[in-house]
């Protein structure tokens, strides 16, 4: 589980080190953060399988966590996601 306010180069490098086929989940507060992360990954040319949610519904977040190998989390959702993980 990684926590970031905006996607930084260090985070993108960490993501790039995972093997192809790794399933990433993204749990964040805003659609803006979601699009920033997805845009940053696309701009690097990484072919990343990522599913995202801004939902506050517990089952939606659990589905992301359970169907992902790696979960990326914005700081505002850290405690919530950590409790699920």
C-alpha positions as CSV (number, residue, x, y, z in Angstrom):
1,X,0.0,0.0,0.0
2,X,1.5,3.3,-1.1
3,X,0.3,6.7,0.0
4,X,0.7,9.9,-2.0
5,X,-0.8,13.4,-2.4
6,X,0.2,13.6,-6.0
7,X,1.9,11.0,-8.1
8,X,5.7,11.6,-7.9
9,X,8.5,10.2,-10.0
10,X,9.6,7.9,-7.1
11,X,6.1,6.4,-7.0
12,X,6.0,5.9,-10.7
13,X,9.4,4.2,-10.6
14,X,8.2,1.8,-7.9
15,X,5.1,1.0,-9.9
16,X,7.3,0.3,-13.0
17,X,9.3,-2.3,-11.1
18,X,6.3,-4.5,-10.7
19,X,6.0,-7.3,-13.4
20,X,3.6,-6.9,-16.2
21,X,0.2,-8.3,-15.3
22,X,0.3,-6.8,-11.7
23,X,-3.2,-5.6,-10.8
24,X,-3.2,-2.1,-9.2
25,X,-6.0,-0.6,-7.2
26,X,-6.4,3.0,-6.5
27,X,-8.5,4.4,-3.6
28,X,-8.7,8.1,-3.4
29,X,-11.0,11.0,-2.3
30,X,-11.3,12.9,-5.6
31,X,-11.7,12.1,-9.3
32,X,-8.9,14.7,-9.8
33,X,-6.4,12.7,-7.9
34,X,-7.5,9.5,-9.8
35,X,-7.0,11.2,-13.1
36,X,-3.6,12.6,-12.1
37,X,-2.4,9.2,-11.2
38,X,-3.7,7.6,-14.3
39,X,-2.4,10.4,-16.5
40,X,1.0,10.2,-14.9
41,X,1.2,6.5,-15.6
42,X,0.0,6.8,-19.2
43,X,2.4,9.6,-19.9
44,X,5.3,7.3,-19.0
45,X,4.2,4.7,-21.4
46,X,3.5,2.1,-18.7
47,X,0.9,-0.4,-19.5
48,X,-0.7,-0.7,-16.1
49,X,-3.8,-2.6,-15.2
50,X,-5.4,-0.2,-12.7
51,X,-8.9,0.0,-11.2
52,X,-9.9,3.0,-9.1
53,X,-12.6,4.2,-6.8
54,X,-13.5,7.3,-5.0
55,X,-16.5,5.6,-3.4
56,X,-17.0,5.7,0.4
57,X,-19.0,2.5,0.3
58,X,-17.1,-0.2,2.3
59,X,-17.9,-2.9,-0.1
60,X,-16.6,-0.9,-3.1
61,X,-13.3,-0.3,-1.3
62,X,-13.1,-4.0,-0.2
63,X,-13.6,-5.1,-3.8
64,X,-10.7,-2.9,-5.0
65,X,-8.4,-4.2,-2.2
66,X,-9.4,-7.8,-2.8
67,X,-9.0,-7.7,-6.5
68,X,-5.6,-5.9,-6.5
69,X,-2.0,-7.1,-6.0
70,X,-0.9,-3.5,-5.1
71,X,-3.1,-0.7,-3.7
72,X,-2.3,2.9,-4.2
73,X,-4.0,5.2,-1.6
74,X,-4.4,8.9,-1.2
75,X,-3.5,10.2,2.3
76,X,-7.1,11.0,3.1
77,X,-8.1,7.4,2.7
78,X,-5.1,5.8,4.4
79,X,-6.7,4.8,7.7
80,X,-9.8,3.4,6.1
81,X,-7.9,1.3,3.6
82,X,-5.3,0.2,6.1
83,X,-8.1,-1.2,8.3
84,X,-9.3,-3.3,5.4
85,X,-5.9,-4.5,4.3
